[in-house]
Amino acid sequence: MIDLDPGLGGYLRMMAFFVVTVAAGFLLKRVARGLTTGHAAGAGSAQAAETTASQATLRPLKAGIAQKLKAFAGFQILLLTLAYWTWIGFATFLVILFAYSLMEIRALRVSTGYPAGYGFRPLPAYGILVLFALAIVGYLFAASSDPMRGNPVLAFLFLLVAIFDGYSQIWGEILRGPKITPRTSPGKTWSGFLCGLACCAAAACAGSLLVFPTPFPPATPPDGIGRLLQSTIEIGLGVGALAFLGDISASWVKRRLGIKDFSALLGAQGGMLDRADSLLWLGPAYFIAVRYCHPFQY
């Protein structure tokens, strides 16, 4: 039997794993920025000036890295903790997220600060809210039958989403290259997406061995460790792809409205919808998997 209730030990291992991955990503980003600065200093004057101008343009977007890290870590720790321990606390958190998201859309509806040629568009704006509501329903109905218990497996999936989010952005900034959807989300590159998927799959394997085993699908004898690793790689790739789909869906809505973020509630992190966009498609997929796909039922 696979233990679906690892208790305090599993929670501490999960949070330690999260802290290590965040710290590693932060260090990787700092090293990459140092290398970029050194390259700009050694380049020709024209190229160096162009690089400096580009950095000056991007500086407002990258300002306040400590604030970004604090908001990201705070949101993820709260999400992981509630999903792991208590359904009712997790449900309350999601309802609060949706309420703030609804207020963000309502504020956009009455806003007069849109760029020329843009404005509030009800279909995409309310459509993203409907998708968020469906995701919440999917999470809550598939999470747990006991309101006082959480779902460690769901917390594990949220951990993978956070890893994909962070590392796809970091590797995209380092490697750059062709953009996936230049008009919808100029910051998304193929290098970042693929490296993010690889990191997500690797984290799924490492997490299944170091945190607690995932039952998607059950890795019991005679399958053994090989089947466990194969299933977790598949899960990591799937979670990363769904997280990207949620991110790009929110980006499409923002481009249609002509805005950068849904609000400034979280400062450099944007609004609640900006912070939760990677969860939009995972919820419906998770619900379908655990309710209707036999290999994923537990």
Buried (B, 14 or more C-beta within 10 A) or exposed (E): EBEBEBEEEBBEBBBEBBEEBBEBBBEBBEEBBEEBEEEBEEBEEEEBEEBBEEBEEEEEEEEBEEEBBBBBBEBBBEBBBBBBBBBBBBBEBBEEBBEBBBBBBEEBEEEEEEEEEEBBBEEBBBBBBEBBBBBBBBBBBBBBEEEEBBBBBBBBBBBBBBBBBBBBBBBBBBBEEEBBEEEBBEBBBBBBBBBBBBBBBBBBBBBBEEBBBBBBBBBEEEEEEEBBBBBBBBBBBBBBBBBBBBBBBBBBBBBBBBBEBBBEBBEBBBBBBBBBBBBBBBBBBBBEBBEEEEEBEE
